[in-house]
Amino acid sequence: MPAPAAEPTPVPVLHTAAGLRALPRRGRRAVVMTMGALHEGHAALVRAARERTGAEGQVVVTVFVNPLQFGAGEDLDRYPRTLDADVVVAAGAGADAVFAPPVEEVYPGGEPEVRISAGPMGERLEGASRPGHFDGMLTVVAKLLHLTAPDLALYGEKDAQQLALITRMVRDLNFPVEVEGVPTVREPDGLALSSRNRYLSEAERTTALALSRALFAGRDAVAAGGAGPREVRQAAEAVLAEAGRARPPLVPDYLALVDPAHFTEIPAEPGAYEGEAVLAVAARVGTTRLIDNVRLRLGRPGGVR
C-alpha cells in the first residue's frame, strides 16, 4: 500500500512590512506577486521561482488585491479572497513565505497621491479599455519590490502587456531586480488559467474557448506557411466572428498583433516587420472579461516560439 502523500510544510504568513523585514534572508530571493485565488498558473510561477533560486534560495509569494488596479464597475468587491487555500497552494509549490498585507499596510496614507505612470504603452490595448489600470499596477509592483527586495521577480506571460510594462519600469527606474516571464498555463482544452474563469457558466466557458482557438489559428498560420501580419489577423478574426454568433456570444474588446517591446500594432504590409510578436485578445463572455495571448515570430516559416 503506497504511503500517503506528504502534506506541504507550513510556511509563515506575514501581514506587515516589519514582519517581512524580520524574515531571515538566505541565498537569492525571488518574489511571485499575486492577487490571490491561486491556481495552477500561480503554482507554476512559484515552482519556476524555486527552480531559479535553488534549495539555498528563498521564494516569497505576495497576496494582495490591489484596489488601484480596478476601475469603476469592475469586480473589486467580488474578486475572490481565499487566503487559507492560497497558502496551501504556495507552500505546495515551494514557497518559503507568504506576504499578505491589508490595504492599510500597503497604502498607509490612503490612496497614494504619488504614483508610477505607465506612459504611452500603458494607454494601449488593456490601458485603453481600463484607464488607469496600469498606473495602479505599476505603483503596487514598485511598492512590493521595495518591500520584498528580491533578486528575481517572476510574472506570467498571460498578462503580456503587464509583463512588458514591469520590465520597462525596472529598466527605466533602475530597480536592482531581474524580471522573468513564465509561459501561460492552460487547461487541456486550451483555455488559459485565470482566477476569473470561476465566474463562467458551463455554456460561457464553452464560448470562451474561442479566445485560445483564435490565437492558435493565427499562430498556426505562421507555423504552416510563414503567414504575414494580415493573414495572422484574418485567421484569428474568423474564429472570433464565429464565436460572436454563439449562445452566449463572445463580445471582443480587441484583437491586436503587436511589437512586444512597445505594444504598438505591427503594420499589415508583407515584410514590414520581422521578429517576435504578440497576438493578443480580450473579450467578454456574459459579465466576465478574459484576456489571452500567444507569442510568435514573423518573417520566416515555422516561426513559433
Secondary structure by P-SEA (a helix, b strand, c coil): cccccccccbbbbbccaaaaaacccccbbbbbbccccccaaaaaaaaaaaaaacccbbbbbbbcccccccccccccccccccaaaaaaaaaaacccbbbbbccccccccccccbbbbbcccccccccccccaaaaaaaaaaaaaaaaacccbbbbbccaaaaaaaaaaaaaaacccbbbbbbcccccccccccccccccccaaaaaaaaaaaaaaaaaaaaaaaccccaaaaaaaaaaaaaaaaacccbbbbccccccccccccccccccccccccccbbbbbbcccbbbbcbbbbbcccccccc
